């Protein structure tokens, strides 16, 4: 019954999405640009640092809940942590890839990267810390650095400017320092808390390695990617549904929570591996996880509720969803199965019409329920902008 309902919902999406390609491209790019403008207006700190507040409205008592405990979790800071800030680079790179606009490129170089260097940490191997370098030393997270490395690799692949590749290679040196033989391999989550190896630091590391391979044609990056892909699949995939658990600690205990971005990055990893190697097993892996993700991270369509006449994204951090979308976009480039992309488009159309507040900022509930919180997280906003850019023209 569930599959039948999903089939009906996807058919409805297909029926309602027959717009001209150029119209769709213009619409989604316009939404991405407008969202980025609203972020700059409401979150930017006007002190010349090219940095952002973490929330809007700004809350002096805000504490980040995603830093794994310790001193960092109890601080209230005038600037965002690195993870939310990194969303700005991802969103603007996604926009640049679709527009090749010189103003977007200039903004990346003169504003985004200038702000990013405030997080640069010279502890060897050098990398990016979770908070600005003008403050006391903060923890360094391997996954934070991986997301940045992917963006720099994408910048190089789009522009062929060597400085971006140099930065991607430097960051990889830091990430590689987070690997050892415990549990048979894998990348830790945090340099200062080597307690678990997480899908969020291993699946995107595969994507990162494959982009480095594309950029350099050095086979050892491909070999490392395939090894790490196999490790992640063996240790963190739920064999019953082909989705991915969150992490495994050093005692071998698996945290079986399932988040959209973890599965999404393994979809993207498998799609890229198929693109490079032409081995059918990778395409099958990507397609199986993609189908399972549609059933798990979306609610079934409900013809009695107009807001749910298509598979509706379940509430999550919007950024987790944006990273999941990357996997579906990568797969679509290979098999041209538009079911998943059309479902994302329907959700993003709904977000534009029903999830924005008077400031043009987005909530997290895709179901039509009223979001009781008036405080909006920075990374949620960059994630929405990224998704509009990535969906443009598809």
Phi, psi and omega per residue, in radians:
X1 nan -0.729 3.132
X2 -1.032 -0.811 -3.137
X3 -1.091 -0.644 3.126
X4 -1.128 -0.764 3.121
X5 -1.096 -0.737 3.126
X6 -1.119 -0.664 3.121
X7 -1.093 -0.733 3.114
X8 -1.115 -0.770 -3.115
X9 -1.099 -0.751 -3.128
X10 -1.156 -0.661 3.090
X11 -1.067 -0.677 3.116
X12 -1.137 -0.706 3.094
X13 -1.055 -0.801 -3.138
X14 -1.046 -0.712 -3.111
X15 -1.132 -0.677 -3.051
X16 -1.576 0.013 -3.070
X17 -1.952 0.360 -3.112
X18 -1.491 1.060 3.066
X19 -1.666 2.749 3.068
X20 -1.069 2.506 -3.095
X21 -1.004 -0.758 -3.105
X22 -1.175 -0.631 3.104
X23 -1.114 -0.769 3.119
X24 -1.098 -0.777 -3.127
X25 -1.051 -0.824 -3.127
X26 -1.104 -0.736 -3.108
X27 -1.094 -0.883 -3.096
X28 -1.229 -0.652 3.078
X29 -1.126 -0.682 3.096
X30 -1.095 -0.699 3.120
X31 -1.174 -0.683 3.088
X32 -1.074 -0.819 -3.106
X33 -1.144 -0.748 -3.141
X34 -1.120 -0.704 3.112
X35 -1.107 -0.743 3.103
X36 -1.108 -0.665 3.090
X37 -1.101 -0.710 3.114
X38 -1.154 -0.644 3.091
X39 -1.108 -0.846 3.135
X40 -1.018 -0.655 -3.103
X41 -1.194 -0.727 -2.960
X42 -1.747 -0.360 -3.055
X43 -1.952 -0.392 -3.049
X44 -1.136 2.434 3.097
X45 -1.623 2.187 -3.021
X46 -1.552 1.027 3.119
X47 -2.197 0.244 3.105
X48 1.428 0.040 -3.092
X49 -1.500 -0.203 -3.075
X50 1.058 0.688 -3.128
X51 -2.064 3.075 -3.053
X52 -2.282 2.730 2.874
X53 -1.301 2.744 -3.140
X54 -1.403 -0.539 -3.087
X55 -2.323 2.767 2.956
X56 -2.345 2.232 -0.131
X57 -1.085 2.663 -3.121
X58 -1.136 2.399 -3.097
X59 -2.138 2.000 -3.141
X60 -1.076 -0.408 -3.073
X61 -1.738 0.137 -3.116
X62 -1.173 2.321 3.030
X63 -2.158 2.337 3.124
X64 -1.252 2.309 -3.093
X65 -1.734 0.033 -2.962
X66 -1.920 0.246 -3.026
X67 -1.729 0.145 3.049
X68 1.349 0.407 3.106
X69 1.459 -3.056 3.130
X70 1.479 -3.002 -3.027
X71 -1.035 -0.683 -3.081
X72 -1.036 -0.552 -3.044
X73 -1.277 -0.304 -3.055
X74 -1.833 0.086 -3.122
X75 -1.565 2.527 2.936
X76 -1.934 2.169 -2.954
X77 -2.164 2.660 -3.141
X78 -1.279 -0.290 -3.136
X79 -2.103 2.797 3.079
X80 -1.252 2.785 2.977
X81 -1.286 2.969 -3.066
X82 -1.059 -0.751 -3.053
X83 -0.993 -0.920 3.074
X84 -1.073 -0.678 3.132
X85 -1.077 -0.667 -3.072
X86 -1.055 -0.414 3.091
X87 -1.057 -0.457 3.118
X88 -1.163 -0.722 3.132
X89 -1.144 -0.772 -3.141
X90 -1.062 -0.773 -3.091
X91 -1.163 -0.782 -3.115
X92 -1.237 -0.584 3.073
X93 -1.154 -0.743 3.102
X94 -1.052 -0.703 3.114
X95 -1.175 -0.734 3.130
X96 -1.075 -0.713 -3.125
X97 -1.075 -0.536 -3.111
X98 -1.556 -0.437 -3.021
X99 -1.964 -0.514 -3.006
X100 0.936 0.616 -3.074
X101 -1.430 2.259 -3.062
X102 -1.179 -0.493 3.117
X103 -1.217 -0.668 3.072
X104 -1.131 -0.753 3.097
X105 -1.057 -0.762 3.131
X106 -1.120 -0.653 3.129
X107 -1.148 -0.701 3.096
X108 -1.043 -0.850 -3.057
X109 -1.223 -0.741 -2.974
X110 -1.629 -0.343 -3.089
X111 -2.079 -1.041 -3.050
X112 -1.104 -0.885 -3.086
X113 -1.232 -0.507 3.048
X114 -1.124 -0.774 3.101
X115 -1.143 -0.704 -3.110
X116 -1.031 -0.634 -3.101
X117 -1.154 -0.239 3.062
X118 -1.225 -0.252 3.113
X119 -1.768 -0.048 -3.058
X120 -1.159 2.343 -3.037
X121 -2.172 2.139 -3.027
X122 -1.500 -0.002 3.016
X123 -0.960 2.363 -3.039
X124 -1.546 2.402 -0.106
X125 -1.214 2.499 -3.061
X126 -1.115 2.615 3.107
X127 -2.884 -2.795 -3.126
X128 -2.010 2.264 -3.113
X129 -1.531 2.887 -3.049
X130 -1.277 -0.304 3.080
X131 -2.407 2.921 -2.980
X132 -1.047 2.608 -3.039
X133 -1.367 -0.076 3.041
X134 -1.446 -0.197 3.089
X135 -1.681 2.982 3.046
X136 -0.985 2.731 -3.087
X137 -0.919 2.419 3.097
X138 -2.118 2.936 3.139
X139 -1.135 2.752 3.058
X140 -2.077 2.227 -3.086
X141 -1.852 2.278 -3.118
X142 -1.137 -0.663 -3.127
X143 -1.185 -0.676 3.062
X144 -0.933 -0.794 -3.108
X145 -1.226 -0.574 3.106
X146 -1.104 -0.776 3.130
X147 -1.033 -0.708 3.101
X148 -1.138 -0.756 -3.137
X149 -1.055 -0.702 3.088
X150 -1.070 -0.768 3.141
X151 -1.099 -0.731 3.118
X152 -1.156 -0.673 3.082
X153 -1.100 -0.731 3.097
X154 -1.106 -0.696 3.090
X155 -1.058 -0.756 3.124
X156 -1.124 -0.797 -3.100
X157 -1.104 -0.488 3.135
X158 -1.472 -0.669 -3.006
X159 -1.857 -0.414 -3.036
X160 1.094 0.479 3.057
X161 -1.533 2.113 -2.984
X162 -1.030 -0.575 -3.072
X163 -1.063 -0.554 3.111
X164 -1.237 -0.700 3.091
X165 -1.163 -0.679 3.109
X166 -1.016 -0.740 3.138
X167 -1.196 -0.707 3.104
X168 -1.063 -0.695 3.136
X169 -1.223 -0.664 3.105
X170 -1.104 -0.784 3.141
X171 -1.115 -0.662 3.132
X172 -1.076 -0.609 3.098
X173 -1.024 -0.726 3.081
X174 -1.131 -0.814 -3.115
X175 -1.062 -0.754 -3.125
X176 -1.075 -0.463 3.108
X177 -1.222 -0.211 3.119
X178 -1.631 0.301 3.122
X179 -1.972 2.514 2.991
X180 -2.663 -3.026 -3.044
X181 -1.546 -0.100 3.124
X182 -1.098 2.383 -3.049
X183 1.145 0.242 3.102
X184 1.479 0.181 3.129
X185 2.318 -2.836 3.095
X186 1.645 2.829 -3.109
X187 -1.814 2.329 3.051
X188 -1.180 2.957 3.092
X189 -1.518 -0.799 -3.028
X190 -2.339 2.377 -3.113
X191 -1.078 -0.673 -3.085
X192 -1.533 -0.144 -3.121
X193 -2.346 1.262 -3.103
X194 -1.426 1.267 -3.054
X195 -2.012 -0.360 -3.095
X196 -2.622 2.748 3.035
X197 -2.055 2.073 -2.904
X198 -1.875 2.623 3.037
X199 -1.040 -0.599 -3.086
X200 -1.227 -0.233 3.046
X201 -1.874 -0.160 -3.136
X202 -1.843 -0.821 3.119
X203 -1.040 -0.856 3.102
X204 -1.214 -0.395 3.052
X205 -1.133 -0.572 3.061
X206 -1.148 -0.810 3.087
X207 -0.998 -0.796 3.141
X208 -1.010 -0.874 -3.141
X209 -1.055 -0.695 -3.123
X210 -1.198 -0.572 3.067
X211 -1.254 -0.626 3.043
X212 -1.138 -0.644 3.072
X213 -1.112 -0.779 3.116
X214 -1.066 -0.637 -3.101
X215 -1.316 -0.587 -3.003
X216 -1.978 -0.355 -3.041
X217 1.060 0.433 3.073
X218 -1.566 2.072 -2.951
X219 -1.114 -0.437 -3.082
X220 -1.137 -0.465 3.072
X221 -1.190 -0.704 3.089
X222 -1.134 -0.757 3.132
X223 -1.072 -0.768 3.126
X224 -1.122 -0.685 3.142
X225 -1.082 -0.782 -3.119
X226 -1.159 -0.657 3.108
X227 -1.140 -0.786 -3.107
X228 -1.222 -0.609 3.062
X229 -1.067 -0.815 3.126
X230 -1.086 -0.705 3.122
X231 -1.088 -0.801 -3.106
X232 -1.137 -0.754 3.127
X233 -1.093 -0.748 -3.117
X234 -1.172 -0.731 -2.974
X235 -1.667 -0.385 -2.965
X236 -2.275 0.022 3.071
X237 -1.576 2.381 2.996
X238 -1.397 1.919 -3.065
X239 -1.158 -0.298 -3.092
X240 -1.322 -0.462 -3.099
X241 -2.384 -0.016 3.078
X242 1.263 0.217 3.029
X243 -1.626 3.097 -2.993
X244 -2.128 2.363 3.060
X245 -1.333 3.027 -2.996
X246 -1.438 -0.855 -3.079
X247 -2.850 2.908 3.004
X248 -2.239 2.272 3.140
X249 -1.511 3.057 -3.019
X250 -1.214 -0.206 3.023
X251 -1.548 0.018 3.118
X252 1.522 0.087 3.129
X253 -1.431 2.247 -3.097
X254 -1.670 2.245 2.952
X255 -1.450 1.967 -2.963
X256 -1.598 0.279 3.009
X257 -1.092 2.537 -3.135
X258 -2.137 2.109 -3.130
X259 -2.023 2.597 -3.059
X260 -0.981 -0.704 -3.006
X261 -1.214 -0.527 -3.126
X262 -1.129 -0.890 3.090
X263 -1.119 -0.696 -3.134
X264 -1.033 -0.670 3.138
X265 -1.283 -0.509 3.050
X266 -1.306 -0.528 3.002
X267 -1.097 -0.810 -3.136
X268 -1.137 -0.713 3.113
X269 -1.028 -0.835 -3.112
X270 -1.134 -0.708 3.134
X271 -1.103 -0.751 3.123
X272 -1.159 -0.685 3.108
X273 -1.112 -0.674 3.087
X274 -1.159 -0.740 3.137
X275 -1.003 -0.673 -3.080
X276 -1.457 -0.786 -2.987
X277 -1.695 -0.381 -3.054
X278 1.128 0.331 3.087
X279 -1.421 2.110 -3.029
X280 -1.062 -0.455 -3.101
X281 -1.090 -0.560 3.139
X282 -1.257 -0.716 3.086
X283 -1.089 -0.725 3.106
X284 -1.079 -0.765 3.100
X285 -0.990 -0.840 -3.101
X286 -1.086 -0.787 -3.092
X287 -1.182 -0.680 3.120
X288 -1.141 -0.794 3.136
X289 -1.183 -0.620 3.111
X290 -1.104 -0.784 3.128
X291 -1.125 -0.748 3.123
X292 -1.135 -0.656 3.117
X293 -1.097 -0.622 3.112
X294 -1.094 -0.643 3.138
X295 -1.369 -0.450 -3.017
X296 -1.709 -0.703 -3.038
X297 -1.679 0.017 3.081
X298 -2.189 2.627 2.992
X299 -1.512 2.610 3.136
X300 -1.138 2.587 3.093
X301 -1.055 2.602 3.124
X302 -2.336 1.879 -3.049
X303 -1.151 -0.262 3.135
X304 -1.466 -0.191 -3.098
X305 -2.150 1.935 -3.064
X306 -1.056 -0.510 3.137
X307 -1.269 -0.193 -3.098
X308 -2.254 0.715 3.122
X309 -1.491 0.207 3.103
X310 -2.598 2.895 3.096
X311 -1.076 2.091 -3.022
X312 -1.741 2.312 3.093
X313 -1.031 2.346 3.047
X314 -1.345 2.693 -3.109
X315 -1.061 2.309 3.126
X316 -2.856 3.014 2.916
X317 -1.049 2.296 -3.097
X318 -1.043 -0.513 -3.131
X319 -1.175 -0.656 3.061
X320 -1.001 -0.680 -3.139
X321 -1.214 -0.706 3.131
X322 -1.084 -0.694 3.119
X323 -1.221 -0.631 3.034
X324 -1.064 -0.739 -3.140
X325 -1.005 -0.628 3.127
X326 -0.951 -0.701 3.131
X327 -1.144 -0.755 -3.139
X328 -1.172 -0.630 3.086
X329 -1.141 -0.759 -3.141
X330 -1.068 -0.733 3.131
X331 -1.166 -0.707 3.134
X332 -1.048 -0.616 3.130
X333 -1.092 -0.382 -3.104
X334 -1.670 -0.846 -3.011
X335 -1.877 -0.109 3.077
X336 0.988 0.432 3.048
X337 -1.426 1.849 -2.971
X338 -1.479 -0.032 -3.084
X339 -0.963 -0.824 -3.061
X340 -1.226 -0.774 -3.131
X341 -1.099 -0.727 3.125
X342 -1.131 -0.575 3.086
X343 -1.171 -0.766 3.065
X344 -1.070 -0.738 3.138
X345 -1.040 -0.759 3.139
X346 -1.067 -0.720 3.099
X347 -1.147 -0.711 -3.129
X348 -1.248 -0.561 3.017
X349 -1.098 -0.761 3.112
X350 -1.085 -0.739 -3.129
X351 -1.009 -0.745 -3.107
X352 -1.128 -0.686 -3.053
X353 -1.484 -0.444 -2.948
X354 -2.320 -0.153 -3.067
X355 -1.914 0.019 -3.128
X356 -1.629 2.564 3.035
X357 -1.646 -3.020 -3.071
X358 -1.166 -0.298 3.094
X359 -1.573 -0.023 -3.103
X360 1.390 0.366 3.135
X361 -1.830 2.674 -2.942
X362 -1.816 2.523 2.958
X363 -1.501 -2.879 -3.071
X364 -2.052 -0.108 -3.025
X365 -1.714 2.012 -3.066
X366 -1.604 0.044 -2.966
X367 -1.690 -0.128 -3.090
X368 1.783 -0.108 3.094
X369 -1.314 2.628 3.112
X370 -1.297 2.255 3.112
X371 -1.457 2.026 -3.055
X372 -1.245 -0.301 -3.081
X373 -1.539 2.319 3.059
X374 -1.695 -0.004 -3.136
X375 -1.650 2.214 -3.075
X376 -1.955 2.319 -3.126
X377 -1.465 2.408 -3.091
X378 -0.939 -0.837 -3.032
X379 -1.171 -0.557 3.065
X380 -1.027 -0.637 -3.095
X381 -1.292 -0.793 3.095
X382 -1.067 -0.608 -3.139
X383 -1.104 -0.734 3.122
X384 -1.113 -0.758 3.122
X385 -1.058 -0.740 3.110
X386 -1.050 -0.760 -3.103
X387 -1.123 -0.725 3.096
X388 -1.065 -0.727 3.141
X389 -1.142 -0.757 -3.081
X390 -1.192 -0.503 -3.124
X391 -1.482 -0.227 -3.113
X392 -1.063 2.243 3.056
X393 1.469 -0.080 -3.131
X394 -1.543 nan nan
